[in-house]
Amino acid sequence: MTVHGLFAAKSSAAAGLSSRPEIAIIGRGFSGIMMAIALMKSVRVSFHLTMYDPHPSISGGQALSSPQSTEILNSRVRDLSVAAGQPDDFNDWLCANGEFRAAVPAAIPGFQQIFVPKGIFSDYVHQRFSEALARRSDITVKFSHEPVHALRKLATGRFTLVRDGGTDESDVVVLATGFGVRSRNVEISDEERPVVRARRLVDPRHAVLLGSGIRVVNQLFQMRDGGYAGTITLLSRHGFLPQSHTRLSAAPSFPVDPMPSTLREIVRFVRKACADAEAKGQSWQSAMNGLRRRARSLWQALPAREKRQFNRHLRAIYDSHRNRLPAAVHARLQQELAEGRTVLRCGWAGRRVPEGLMVRWSGQPAEELLRADQVIDCRCSAPDMQAPLFQSLFVGGLAMPDELELGLAVSPTGEVLGSSGRTPNLFAIGPLGVGSLPDIDLVPEIVTQTYAAARLIAAGKRMALKAG
Ligand SMILES: Cc1cc2nc3c(=O)[nH]c(=O)nc-3n(C[C@H](O)[C@H](O)[C@H](O)COP(=O)(O)OP(=O)(O)OC[C@H]3O[C@@H](n4cnc5c(N)ncnc54)[C@H](O)[C@@H]3O)c2cc1C
């Protein structure tokens, strides 16, 4: 059964039930879909759900929809369950999938340690979504294909959502807009620019990929697998490419001693924890996995000045150690670099020009032209706090930026913090909380946050029904 078909049937069959609480989710990426699953499993009263996103149906945002669904995810199966309290759920789903078992026969005792293509994870999430919906004949779900531009709170406590074609009202709103509405990735199309077409006749091809994270690696191999034989430059400010996962299990392990309180001492502590893990026959990766469990309290205890320092000087290194590549993918990347077909360079990307890109190389005072017939932006930017939707929240005092101004100020349970504390019935899930909560852009943290938010909504709606 497809999710889309199920939706159509469900929506029309249950239409016209107007006394139920209304919940709006803005964004149908992984965070939005995950929030819908958590709500359907946690909120026992009937409700209307509307999911807004200009992208088609349940595209799944950047994590689940991609031209290349064969890309390997960089998390192991054991870390990708979408069922609360059931860490084996994704593994069980894979075990029950005959086709997958046939393709990957070495499943003893299961698939927990392996890495799977994005398309498989996407199928799993969509199936769990469909199943959750199929069990709830008492709720209605509507898709809107319009972006939401503004949100206001009414005197009644409800929200008005302003979209292209009009307004809607809702009792609860969940912001799940992640990295924003996606724009086209290829900034300079060589088919459109005569100067580039002319140069192609004499020059070998050269593409520049901006960024140094997982997306760059995915893009690089997508191009190579598609037959691109030219040189590829990976351009980033710091030049830290993702590290490798270990072939060991890397179960989280970290010293239980109290952590120091300054950034400098914390870095020293983490380095020692990694070295000790290696000395004990474990891996630095298991220490990093252990660190993630303590990251939230560590982050909250750091003064704003040190958080800014971390962002400026250490985040790129931290990201390269937490967002790791499966060992085989990492080896392929090293091979590319060793052969010289792909080069990694540090510098600041400036404006695009028809001949390529203006770049200020690290340590150089002035920009110079980097000739390229393609420039592809693979950087993972923070959510855009200038977007009209967020500006409307700031103006209304419903939300405020976090202290680093990377995203919204949110609680671990996803409640949005405004000028007078928590804004009742307004939630922000996933990367929107990137300045408030470490690792909130990763699947396990998003899953935990959605269930926590759903429990709060469930409690609130029960009370509302009793009162009403
Ligand atoms: C290629 C890739 C691989 C990844 N691999 C892993 C992994 O292996 N393990 C892991 O833990 N994490 C992984 N992640 C990270 C994690 O899954 C992401 O943080 C996740 O994609 C965030 O999802 P999201 O829904 O919050 O944001 P997005 O994917 O950015 O989706 C946001 C959605 O909101 C919509 N939207 C935006 N603004 C509006 C608006 N105003 N109105 C209506 N709709 C709007 C957008 O159109 C979009 O569809 C990966 C991410 C990517 C991109």
The ligand as an SDF file (V2000), in Angstrom:
LIG
                    3D

 53 58  0  0  0  0  0  0  0  0999 V2000
   22.1970   13.2830    2.5870 C   0  0  0  0  0  0  0  0  0  0  0  0
   21.9010   13.1740    4.0470 C   0  0  0  0  0  0  0  0  0  0  0  0
   22.2570   12.0220    4.7410 C   0  0  0  0  0  0  0  0  0  0  0  0
   22.0160   11.9380    6.1080 C   0  0  0  0  0  0  0  0  0  0  0  0
   22.3860   10.8170    6.7560 N   0  0  0  0  0  0  0  0  0  0  0  0
   22.1530   10.7180    8.0750 C   0  0  0  0  0  0  0  0  0  0  0  0
   22.5100    9.5400    8.7950 C   0  0  0  0  0  0  0  0  0  0  0  0
   23.0210    8.5680    8.2450 O   0  0  0  0  0  0  0  0  0  0  0  0
   22.2820    9.5140   10.1220 N   0  0  0  0  0  0  0  0  0  0  0  0
   21.7230   10.5670   10.7930 C   0  0  0  0  0  0  0  0  0  0  0  0
   21.5160   10.4800   11.9980 O   0  0  0  0  0  0  0  0  0  0  0  0
   21.3830   11.6880   10.1400 N   0  0  0  0  0  0  0  0  0  0  0  0
   21.5860   11.7880    8.8060 C   0  0  0  0  0  0  0  0  0  0  0  0
   21.2400   12.9240    8.1570 N   0  0  0  0  0  0  0  0  0  0  0  0
   20.7630   14.0690    8.9440 C   0  0  0  0  0  0  0  0  0  0  0  0
   19.3190   14.1110    9.3180 C   0  0  0  0  0  0  0  0  0  0  0  0
   18.5910   13.0710    8.7810 O   0  0  0  0  0  0  0  0  0  0  0  0
   18.8080   15.4870    8.9410 C   0  0  0  0  0  0  0  0  0  0  0  0
   19.1090   16.3400    9.9540 O   0  0  0  0  0  0  0  0  0  0  0  0
   17.3560   15.5040    8.5730 C   0  0  0  0  0  0  0  0  0  0  0  0
   17.3900   15.4160    7.1750 O   0  0  0  0  0  0  0  0  0  0  0  0
   16.6150   16.7480    9.0080 C   0  0  0  0  0  0  0  0  0  0  0  0
   15.3120   16.6440    8.4920 O   0  0  0  0  0  0  0  0  0  0  0  0
   14.3140   17.8460    8.5410 P   0  0  0  0  0  0  0  0  0  0  0  0
   13.0020   17.2890    8.1490 O   0  0  0  0  0  0  0  0  0  0  0  0
   14.3930   18.5360    9.8580 O   0  0  0  0  0  0  0  0  0  0  0  0
   14.8520   18.9090    7.4930 O   0  0  0  0  0  0  0  0  0  0  0  0
   14.7960   18.9120    5.8630 P   0  0  0  0  0  0  0  0  0  0  0  0
   15.2390   17.6270    5.3190 O   0  0  0  0  0  0  0  0  0  0  0  0
   15.5570   20.1600    5.5050 O   0  0  0  0  0  0  0  0  0  0  0  0
   13.2530   19.0960    5.5220 O   0  0  0  0  0  0  0  0  0  0  0  0
   12.5680   20.2900    5.8190 C   0  0  0  0  0  0  0  0  0  0  0  0
   11.3120   20.3400    4.9460 C   0  0  0  0  0  0  0  0  0  0  0  0
   10.5810   21.5090    5.3390 O   0  0  0  0  0  0  0  0  0  0  0  0
   10.0930   22.1490    4.1590 C   0  0  0  0  0  0  0  0  0  0  0  0
    9.9260   23.5760    4.4620 N   0  0  0  0  0  0  0  0  0  0  0  0
   10.8940   24.4690    4.7450 C   0  0  0  0  0  0  0  0  0  0  0  0
   10.3490   25.6810    4.9680 N   0  0  0  0  0  0  0  0  0  0  0  0
    8.9950   25.5430    4.8350 C   0  0  0  0  0  0  0  0  0  0  0  0
    7.8930   26.4400    4.9640 C   0  0  0  0  0  0  0  0  0  0  0  0
    8.0460   27.7200    5.2710 N   0  0  0  0  0  0  0  0  0  0  0  0
    6.6410   25.9530    4.7680 N   0  0  0  0  0  0  0  0  0  0  0  0
    6.4440   24.6250    4.4580 C   0  0  0  0  0  0  0  0  0  0  0  0
    7.4630   23.7480    4.3180 N   0  0  0  0  0  0  0  0  0  0  0  0
    8.7210   24.1940    4.5070 C   0  0  0  0  0  0  0  0  0  0  0  0
   11.1490   21.8820    3.1050 C   0  0  0  0  0  0  0  0  0  0  0  0
   10.5880   21.9680    1.8080 O   0  0  0  0  0  0  0  0  0  0  0  0
   11.6090   20.4640    3.4560 C   0  0  0  0  0  0  0  0  0  0  0  0
   10.9070   19.4640    2.7360 O   0  0  0  0  0  0  0  0  0  0  0  0
   21.4210   13.0310    6.8000 C   0  0  0  0  0  0  0  0  0  0  0  0
   21.0390   14.1810    6.0860 C   0  0  0  0  0  0  0  0  0  0  0  0
   21.2700   14.2620    4.7390 C   0  0  0  0  0  0  0  0  0  0  0  0
   20.8410   15.5020    4.0110 C   0  0  0  0  0  0  0  0  0  0  0  0
  1  2  1  0
  2  3  1  0
  2 52  2  0
  3  4  2  0
  4  5  1  0
  4 50  1  0
  5  6  2  0
  6  7  1  0
  6 13  1  0
  7  8  2  0
  7  9  1  0
  9 10  1  0
 10 11  2  0
 10 12  1  0
 12 13  2  0
 13 14  1  0
 14 15  1  0
 14 50  1  0
 15 16  1  0
 16 17  1  0
 16 18  1  0
 18 19  1  0
 18 20  1  0
 20 21  1  0
 20 22  1  0
 22 23  1  0
 23 24  1  0
 24 25  2  0
 24 26  1  0
 24 27  1  0
 27 28  1  0
 28 29  2  0
 28 30  1  0
 28 31  1  0
 31 32  1  0
 32 33  1  0
 33 34  1  0
 33 48  1  0
 34 35  1  0
 35 36  1  0
 35 46  1  0
 36 37  1  0
 36 45  1  0
 37 38  2  0
 38 39  1  0
 39 40  1  0
 39 45  2  0
 40 41  1  0
 40 42  2  0
 42 43  1  0
 43 44  2  0
 44 45  1  0
 46 47  1  0
 46 48  1  0
 48 49  1  0
 50 51  2  0
 51 52  1  0
 52 53  1  0
M  END
$$$$
